[in-house]
Amino acid sequence: MIGRIPLLDVSPTVLGGTRPAKAVAGELFPVAATVFREGHDAVAANVVLTGPDGIGDGWHPMREVAPGTDRYEAWVSADGPGDWTFHVEAWADPVATWYHIARAKIPAGQDIEAVFAEGADLLERAALVEPVLVRDHEVEFPGQELLESTAAALRDEQATPEARLALADGAAVHEALAVRPVRELVTRSEPMPLRVDRERALFGSWYEFFPRSEGAQVDPTGERPPRSGNFRTAAERLAGVAAMGFDVVYLPPIHPIGTTFRKGHGNSLVAGEYDPGSPWGIGSPAGGHDAVNPELGTLKDFDYFVGRAAKLGLEVAIDFALQCSPDHPWVSKHPEWFKHRADGTIAYAENPPKKYQDIYPVFFDADLPGLLEECERILRFWMGHGVRIFRVDNPHTKPLNFWEPLLERIHATDPDVLFLSEAFTRPAMMRTLGAIGFHQSYTYFTWRNGKDELTEYLTELSTETAAYLRPNLFVNTPDILHAYLQHGGRPAFEIRAILAATLGPTWGVYSGFELCENGAAAPGSEEYADSEKYQLRPRDWVSAEAEGRSLAPLLTRLNTLRRAHGALRGLRNLHFHHTDSDAVLCYSKRHHDGDTVITVVTLDPHQTREAMVYLDLPALGLGWSDRFVVHDELGGGTYQWGRENFIRLDPHENPAHLLTLQR
C-alpha cells in the first residue's frame, strides 16, 4: 500500500531486502528514496539507523538530489560492526510550505497577518519538538528560546512586514528548525537490513605467494631432486611482505596433493618424478581439506607461520577450494558427493577454456546437508588455527543455495571471518555471490586497460554494485598474466599497480609481480611460462631489490599512502575527471574529513603523453575559480593547480601524479 506520503524505491536494498546491504564501521554510504505528494505542499525525509542493540542512531536528514527529481538522499554511517537496519521516514513539511507561501505573499502584501499568524504557530510548535535521541544519550539542541521569541516577533504588528519576514528567514532560525522539525503525516518504510563488517572487509592490501617456493632449492641442471620450501622457510618471507605494507598474505591450497593424473611442468598431463603437482589437486592418502601437505610441514608448522604473520601485523588467508583429486578420502568415503557417468567414472573438472584432469568436481544435489556439515567443519577447523579470511576458489561452479547457508552459519558465530569470491564469470553470478554473503569479489579489472572501459567499470563498482559487491583489484594471479603486462615492460607493471592501489580500497598482487615477471606460456596465452602452479619457483628478492630490479619500493610507497590517507580507504567516493587524451586517466577520492587525493596516470606504457586535465572542482570541495596547492606523493613536486591543468607523463620516469590537496 502507498502511504499517506508516497515513499518509494528505498535504496540500498539487496535482493528485494531479503539480504543485507554492506558497509564497514565508519564508512559513509548513501541511503536514497523517492518522496512526493499531491499538490504543492513541501515534503521532507530522514533516515534512521538502528544498531544491533535495537537503539536508533539519531537524525539523518535527507536532501533532494536535484530540484524536481523527488529523489532524496543522505550519506550515513554506522559506528560499529553488527547487523543493523535502516528505514526512511517521509513527511509533510509545513514549515517549508509556510516559507514558500510567505516569501511570495508578504512582498505582494497579501494576507499578511494571517500568514504571520500561521508562521508563529509553526515556530511555537517547533520549539516544543523533543530532542533527537542519538544512540544511548540525548543531545540538547539550541534554539528553543529563539524560536519562541521569533514567533512573538511575527505577531508584532508594529514592526514592518519586511522586518518580520527577514527575522523569521534568518540563518539562526533555520538552524534551529533543522534540529526541531515539525513533521506531519509521517510515513515510514519497512526496515532494511544492513550488515556492518570490520574494516578489512573493505580496505586492505593482499599479497599472494606459494609457501613451497619460499626457501625451495632447485638444481638448474636437474641432476639433483628439488627440495620444497615449507611453512618455516616461508615464514622468513613474511617480514619482506610486511615491509611492503601489505595487510593480508594469501596462500594457495596448503593441503596434500594427489598423485593420480597429477599435472606436470607447464600443465603437462604427465608428471615427472619430482613434479610437485598443482596445489588445487587436493587430497591424498595423507588427508584432505583438513590436512596440510607433508612437504610443507605439520599443523604445528602452520600455526608457527600464522603466529609469525600476526606478530608482523599480517592476516593469513587460505584457499578454500572445494574440489578433490582422485585420491581424496571423500572419493571412497562419500561417492554420493561426486557425479558418476554411465560407465561409473567421475568426470574431471572444467572451467572453460581451462581443463583440470587432476580434479574431480563436487556434486551437490545428492547430499547437500552432508556437504554443508562437512564444509562447515573444515572451515571451523582452520578458524581454530587462526585463519579469519578465506579465498574461495571458483564459487560460481557451486550452487548458491549451498553458499548462502554456509556463509550464514559462519557469520552467526564468527562475524569477523571474511570470504573472498574468486569468480571470473558472468555479472549476474558475480553480483549474486556478493549479495548472498561473500565479503569481497575478484573483478574484471585485469581486462580493463583502456580509459573508457576503466571509467565505466570502476564507476559501476563504486556506485551501482557498491552496496553488495566489494571489489578486490588483483593486478595478476597465478592464472592470469594479461597481454598488457606481457608487452608493456616495467612501466606497465607500475601503471597497473598505481591504478589498483588508488582506484579501489582493496588490491592485491601475486608474487613475482614486483620482479615484472612477464613471460607467457605461449603467444596469445594468459598463462605464465614455467607456471608456479606446477613447479617450485624460488626467487632472489634481496638481489632484485639491491640491483633496482624490484618494484618493492613503489609497492611500499603506495601502501604507505593508502594507510595515511582516509580518502584512499573508500570505494564510494571515487570521481572521474575529464582529460583531453584517451591515454590519460584522472580521478579523485575525497574523505569526509577533507582529505583529498587526485590521481593522474598514463595508460600508455610505451611513450610520453601530454594532456589537459579539467577538474570538477566542486567534487573536491572547492569553488570553480579556486586555485590550490597539490603535492605529488610519487614524484615529490609541489604545484599550483586550478580548474585546467597541463600534465606530461613519461611512463619510464613518472607514469603518474598522485596528488594530495594541501588545505
N, C-alpha and C positions, 0 to 999 in steps of 0.2 A: 504494500500500500504506500502511496505517496503521502508524505507527512504534510502538515499544515504549511510549513516552509519546505518546498521541494529541495531534497538533498540527495544528489545522485553521484554515481561514479567515483566513490571514495577510492583513493589510492595512497599507499601501495597495498594491493591485495594480491595474493598468490593463490592460484588455482581456485578462484572464487571465494577466497577467505578460508579455505579448508587447510591451508598450510601457512605458517608464519612468514611474514616478511623478515628480512635480515638487517641487522645493524650490529655495531660493536659499541661498547660503553664509550660515551662521549662523542660518538660520530653524529654529525648533523645529517639529517635526511629529510626529504620533502614529504609532507602529507598534503594531499590536494582533494578537492571535491567541487562539484558543480552545485551552486546555490543560487536560487532566484525565487521570485514570487509574482503574483498577479499585480497589475497596476504599476505605480511608480514609486511606492514607498521603498525605503532602503532596507537592505538585509546585511547581515554580517555573519561571521562564523569563527569558531575557535576549535582548537584541538585539545583533547585531554589524554594524557598518557597515564596509564595505571600500572604500577610496578608489580612485581611478583608477590608483594605483601598486600596487594589489594588497595593500596593508597594512591589516590590521584596525584599527579605530578604538576599541578598548577595550571596556570593560564597561558595559553599559547595562541594569541590572536592570529587570524589568517588575513591575508591581503589579496585583493583581486589581482590576478596575474597581469592582465591588461584590461583597460576600460572596455566594457561592453561584452566581455567574454563569459561572464558569470562563473569563471573558474577561479577558485580561491585556493591559496597555498600558504603553508607555514613550514619553516625549517626547524625541526625539533631534534632533541637528543635525549637518550636515556642514560642515567648516571651510573648504572651498574648492570652486570650480566644477569640473565634470567629470562623467564618467559613473561613478557609484558603484553598489554593490549593497548590499543588506542581507539578513540572514537572521535567523530566530528559532531559538533553542535552548531546548527544553523538557527538563526533567529531574526525576527524583525527588529530593526534598529530605529526606534522612534526619535532618538536624539539626532542621528544623521539626517533623518527625514525632516526634522524641525529646522536644522541648519540650512538645508536646501530651500525650504519654504521661506525662512526668514531672510536669507540673502537675496531672494527675489522680491518679496513683498515690502520689506521695510524701506529700501531705497525708492520703491514706487509709491510709498505712502498708503499701502493697502492693509486694512485690518491690523493696524499697528498694535493696539493694546491687547487684542485677542491673541495675536502671535506672541507677544512678550509674556502674556499670562501662561500660555501653553509651555513656553520655554522655561519659565520659572518653575512650573510644576515638575517638569522633567529634571531640572537640576536638583530640586529638592529630593526627588526620588533617587537620583544618582548618589546623593550624599548619604543615603541610608543603605546603599549596597554593602553587603558583607565583604570583608577582606577575602582575598583568594587564599585557598589552602595549598601550600607548597609542601608536598611530602608530609612530614610529621610535625610541621610547625606553621604558625600563622605569620604572615607578613603584614605589617601595618603600612598601608599606603597613605600618602599625604593627600590633602585636597578636600577633606570634608568641610572644613570651615570656609574654604574658598568657594566651594560650590554653593553653600548656603548664603554667603554674602553676595555672590553673583546673582543668585535667584532674587534676593531682595532688591538688588540694583535694577533688575529687569522690570520690577514693578514700580520703580520710581518714575512717575510721570513728569516730574520736574526736570529730569535730565533729557537731553535731546535723544531722539531715536538712534541717530548715528553713534552717539557715545555709548548708549546701552548695548547696541549690537556689537560694537568694537570690543567692549569689555567681555561680553559672552564669547566672542570669537578669538580671545587671546590664547597664546600658546600654553600658559599655565592651566587654564580651564580645560583645554583639550587633553593635556597630560593627565589631569585628574580624572576626566571622563574615560580615558583609555583604560584605567585600572578600576573604575567603578562603572562598568557598562550597564545601561538599562536594557534588559533583554525581554522581549515579548515573543510569545508563540514558539518557544524553543522546541526544535526538532532534533532528535539525536539519531545518529547512525548506529548500526549494530557494532559492537566492539570487534575489532580486527586483531588477530594475533601478531605479535612481534617478538622475534627471538633475538636477544641481545647476547652476543658471544664475547669472549675475551679478544683482545686486540689482535693476537696472532691470526685470527680468522680473516682479518682484512689486510694487515700490514706485516711484511716480513721479506727477508731475502733468503733464498734457498740455494744450497749447493749440493749437487748430486755426485757421488763417486762410488766406485766398486771397491769394497774393502779388500777384495782378494788381489787387487792390483797394487795397493799401497804396501810397499815392502816386499813385493814379489821379486823373485830372481829368475831371469830368463837368459839362457845361453843363446846368443845370436847365431852361433854355429849349429845349434840343435844337437850337439854331441851329448849334452847333459840334460836330464829332465828338468823342466821348470819347477820352481818352488813357489807355492801360492803365498800371498800375504794373508794376514789373519786379523782378527779384531785388535790384537795387541799392537801389531805393526800399523794398522790403520789408525789407531788412536794417536799415533805420532803425527799424523797429518792434521789433526783437529786444530792444533794451535795455529797453523797456517790459514785454515779456513776461518777461524775466529778473527785472526788479524786482518783479514779482508773485510770484516764487518758483516759476515753472514749470520743469520739467526737460526736457520734450520739446516741440518745436514741430513740428506735423504739417501738411504741405502736401497739399491735394488734388492730383490729377494735374497734372503740370507739362509735359506733352507737347504736341506740335502737335494742334490741334483741327480736325476735318473740317468741310467746308462742306456736303456732301450731307446733306439732311434736318436741317441744323443747327437746334437749338432756339432760339427767340427769347425775348423778355422774358416772364417768368411761365410758362415751359414751352410757349409758343406753338409750333405746328407750322410756322410760317413765320417765319424770322428776318429782322429788318430789316437794313439796310445796315451798321449799326455794332454789331449784336449780337455779343458775343464768343463765344457758344456755351458749351455745357457742357463743362468740363474732362474729363468722363468719356467724351465722344465722341472717343476717342483715334485719332489718325493722319491725316496729310495728305501731300501731296507733299513737305512739309518733313521727314517722317520719322515713326517710330512710337514704340514704348516706350523706345527708347534715344536719343531726341532730346528737346530742350526746345522749347517753344513759342517761336518767334522773338519774339513780343510780350513775353516775359519776359526775353529776353536770350540769352546764349550759355552754353555749358558753363562757360566761364571765369567768367561772372557767377554761375552756380550755385555753383561752387567758392568764390567770394568769400562768398556767403551762408552756406554751411556753415562756412567758416572763421570768419566773424564770430560765428556762433552758438556755436561751440566756445570762442571767447575769453570768451564770456559765461556759459559753463557749461551751454549748451543742446545737446541732441542734436537732430538733424533726422530726422524720419520722413517718408517719402514714400509716396504711394499706389501700390500695385501692383494696378491694375485690369485684369484680363485680359479685355479686350473691345476691339472695334475700331469705328471709324467706317467707313462705306462707302469712305472714301478712304485707309484704312490700307494701307501697302505689302503686308501679308500677304494682302489680299483678292485681289490679282492674282498674287502670287508663290506663294501656298500656298492655292489654292482648296479643297484637301482638309481644311483646318483649319476649314471652315465647312460647315454643313448646308444643302444646297440643296433647295428644294421642287420639286414636279413640274414647275413652269414654269421652273425654272432660277434663280429668285431666291432670295435669302437672307432668312429671317425675322428681323425685328428682335427685340431682347431684351425680355423682360418679367419682372418680379418683382412679381406681383400684390399690390396693385392698380396698381402703377406700370408705365408703358409707356415704352420707350426707343426711339423711332423712329429716333434718330440713332446707334444702336449695334447692331452685329452680335455675337451671342454666338459664342464659340469652340466648335467641335465636337471632342471629344477622342478619339473612338473610331476614327478613321481612321488617325491617325499619332501615337499617344501618345509614342513615343520621340523623334520630331522636336520635338514641343512641349516635352517635358521639357528637351531640349538647348537649345532657343532660350530658354526661360524662365530656365533656369539662367544662360545667357549674359547675359541682361538684368539679372538680379539682381546678378551679379558686376560688371557694368559700373557700376551705381550704387554698389555697395560700394566700387569703386575710386575713387569720387568722394566718399567719406566718409560714406556712408549706412550705418548699422548697425541701423536699425529700419524695418520695412515694415508699413504698414497695408494689409491685403489686402481689397479690395472684393468683397463678395458671394462668399466662397469656397464657400458652400453650394450655389451653382449650378454648381460644377465637381466632377468625380468625386474621391472620396477617394483612389483609387489613383493619382491624379496628384499630389496634395498631399504624401502621405506620403513618396514617394521624393525629391521636390524639396526638401522641408524637410530630409531626412536628408543630402542631398548638400551643402547649405549648412552644416549643423551639423558635418559631418565635417571641414571645413577652417576654419570661422569660427564657433565655438560662441557667440561674443558677439553674433552677429546675431540680432535678435528679430523675431517676426512677430505682429501683432495681427489677429485674425479679426473682420471686420465682418460677422457673420452674425446677423441678426434672423430666426430661423426656429424650427423645431420643436426641442424639447430634445434628441432623440436625435442630430440632426445637429450641433447646437452642442457637445454634450458630446464627440462623436467627433472633431470638428475639434480640440478641445483635446487629446484623447488621442493623436492621431497626430502632434502636434508643434507646433501653434500655441502660442505662449507666453502669450498673453492673448486674451480674448474680450470683445466688446461683450455687453451683457446686456439683460434686460427691466426694468432699474432705472427707465428713463424712464416705464414704465407701472405702476410700483408706487408708489402715493402714499398708501395707507391704512395704518393701524397694523398690522393683522393681515397684510396682504399683504407689507409691508416686512419684518416679523419672520420670516414663513415663508420668503420668498425669500432674505433675507440669511443666515438660518440654513442653508439649503441650500447657498449659495455658500461659506460659511465652514466647512462640515463635510463634507457628502456628496460634493461635487464638488471640494473644495479641492486634492486630490492631482493633478488634471489640468486643471482649468479655472480660470484666474486671471481674475477679473473686472476690467474697466476701466469704471468708472462714469461715463460721459459724461452730463452734465446736459442737453445738447442737441446736435443735429447739424444740418448744412445741410438734412437731410431731415425732421427731427423737432422740431417745436415743440408740446409737449404742451399740452392744454387747461388743465392746472394752471397753466402759465406764462402762457398767453394771458389768463386771467381772474383770476389771483391778485395781480397788481401786483408791485411791488418785493419785498414780503415773501415771495412765492412763490419768487422767484429766490434770495433769501438762504437760505430754508429748504432748497431743493434743493442749493445749494452746500454748506451745512453738512452735510447728510446724506451727500452723495457723498464729501466730503473726510474724513469721520470714520468712515463705515461700512466703506469699502474702502481698501486701501493704494494703489490706483491710481485716479485720477479724471481727468476731462477736461472742458474747455469749448470750445465753438465761439465764435469772436469775435462780439461783439455781445451775448453773454450779460451781460457786465458793464455794458452800457448798458440792460439789461432790455428788449431788443427783443422785442415780443410780438405783432406784427401778423400775422394768419393770412391765407392767400391767399383763403379762403372759410370761411363758417360750417361747423364740423364737420371742417375740414381740419387736418392737422398740418404742411402746407407753409407756409413763410414767405411773406408778401406781399413782392413785389419780391425774389424769391429770388436770393441771391448766386450760385446755381448757373448763372444765365443772364445776369447783368449785373454790372457793376462796382459796388461798394458802399464808397466811401471813407468813413471815419469820422473825426470830430474828437475824438481821445482826450484831448488836452490840455484842451480846453474842458470836456469832460464831467467830468473829474476836478476841475478848478478850480471848477466850479459845483456839485460834490457830487452829480452825477447818475450817477457811476460806482460800481460795486461793487468796483473795483480795491483799495481799502483792505481790504475784507473778504477778498477772494481772497488778498491778500498775507498777511494775518494767519493765515488757515487754512493756507497753505503753510508759513509760518514755524513754526507749531505742529507741523505734520506732520514737519518736519525735526528739530525739537527733541525730540520725544517718540517714543522707540522703540516705545511701545505703539501708536501710530498707523501704524507701518510694517507691522503684521501683519495677516493675513487670518484665521488660525485661532483667534485669541484674542478674537473677538467674543462678547459675552454680553449677552443682553437681560434687563431687569429690569421688574418689574410696575409699572404705574401704573393708577389708577382712572379714567382718561379715555381714550376712544377717539381723542382728538385730540392726545395727548401720548405721545411715544415716548422711552424711556430705554434706554440701552445703555452698556456699558463695554468698554474694552480694557486689558489688563494685560500688561506686558512681564515677562520672566523676571527682570529686574533690579529689579523692584518698581514701575517707572514705571506709573502708572495714570491713565487718562483716563475720565471719566464724562460722557456727553453726554445732555442732556435737551432735547428740541426739540418745539415745537408743529408740528402738521401742518396747522393751520388758518391760512391767510394773511389771514383777514378779521377775526377777533375775538379778544379776550383769552380765554385758557383758564387754569383753575386745576386742580391735580391733587395728589394724594398720590403720592409716589414711594416704592416699597418695594424697598429694595436687598437683593440677595443678597450679604450681606457676606462669606461665605467665598469667593465668586468674586473678591472684591477682596483676598483675603489677610488678612481681618480676622475677628474673632470677632463673634458675633451681637449682643453687648451693647456693642461698641466705639463710642466717639464719636471723631470725627476732624475735621480741618480741610480744607476744599476751597477752591480759588481759582478764580474764574471768569475764564478767559483771554479771554473776549469782553467781558464787562461790567465786569470789574475788581473785583468784590466778593469778600470772603472770608467763609466761613460755617462754622459748626459743624454737622456733619451726623451722622446715625446711621442706624439701620435704616429709620425712617419720616421722610419729609421733605415739607414743603409747598412747592409752587412756583406761581408765577404768571407767565405768559408773554404779553406783548403783541407780536404779530407786527410791529407798526410801530416798536417800540422795542427789544425784546430777544426775538427769536424762539427763542433757545436759550441754555442754560448749557453752556459747555464747561469742565468742572471738572477740575482736576488735584488729585490727592490729595497732601496735604502730609504727608510721613512724617518 
